[in-house]
């Protein structure tokens, strides 16, 4: 996988993402469980987590349906990875 560029890393603002980061561990556990039950490759699951992190970093307000976004990221990753 590609490494994240400095410009991408600059988008991560810990103060606005604090709410998301508190939920991230349980969300990643849930997402990996869903991916394994659907027999999706580990590479696609890791890519979905990266997509989810990038999506959360771009938002100013992180009040979004994290499970829906996680499933969309998993669908996208399983299709293209």
C-alpha positions in Angstrom: 0.0 0.0 0.0 1.1 3.6 -0.6 2.2 5.7 2.3 0.2 8.7 3.2 1.6 12.0 2.0 2.5 14.9 4.3 -0.5 16.8 2.8 -2.8 14.0 3.7 -1.4 13.7 7.2 -1.9 17.4 7.7 -5.6 16.9 7.4 -5.8 15.0 10.6 -6.8 17.4 13.4 -6.9 15.6 16.7 -9.1 18.2 18.4 -11.9 17.7 15.8 -11.4 13.9 15.5 -11.4 13.2 19.3 -15.0 11.9 19.1 -14.1 9.6 16.2 -10.9 8.4 17.7 -12.7 7.3 20.9 -15.0 5.0 18.8 -12.3 3.9 16.3 -11.1 0.8 18.2 -14.6 -0.7 18.5 -15.4 0.3 14.9 -12.3 -1.4 13.5 -13.0 -4.5 15.5 -16.6 -4.5 14.2 -15.4 -3.9 10.6 -12.9 -6.7 10.7 -15.5 -9.1 12.1 -17.9 -8.2 9.2 -15.1 -8.5 6.7 -14.0 -11.9 8.0 -17.6 -13.2 8.0 -17.9 -12.1 4.4 -14.5 -13.7 3.6 -13.0 -10.4 2.4 -9.2 -10.3 2.3 -7.2 -8.6 5.1 -5.8 -6.2 2.6 -9.2 -4.9 1.7 -10.2 -4.6 5.4 -7.0 -2.6 6.1 -7.7 -0.4 3.1 -11.3 0.2 4.3 -10.0 1.4 7.7 -7.6 3.8 5.9 -10.6 5.1 3.8 -12.6 5.5 6.9 -9.9 7.5 8.7 -9.4 9.7 5.6 -13.1 10.4 5.4 -13.3 11.3 9.1 -10.3 13.5 8.8 -11.9 15.6 6.1 -15.0 16.4 8.1 -15.2 19.3 10.4 -17.9 17.7 12.4 -17.6 14.0 13.0 -21.2 13.3 13.7 -21.9 10.8 11.0 -23.2 7.3 10.8 -19.9 5.5 11.3 -21.2 2.0 10.6 -22.7 3.0 7.3 -19.6 4.8 6.2 -17.5 1.8 7.4 -19.6 -0.6 5.3 -19.3 1.7 2.2 -15.5 1.8 2.7 -15.4 -2.0 3.0 -17.6 -2.4 -0.1 -15.3 0.0 -2.1 -12.2 -1.7 -0.9 -13.4 -5.2 -1.6 -14.3 -4.2 -5.1 -11.0 -2.5 -6.0 -8.3 -4.1 -3.9 
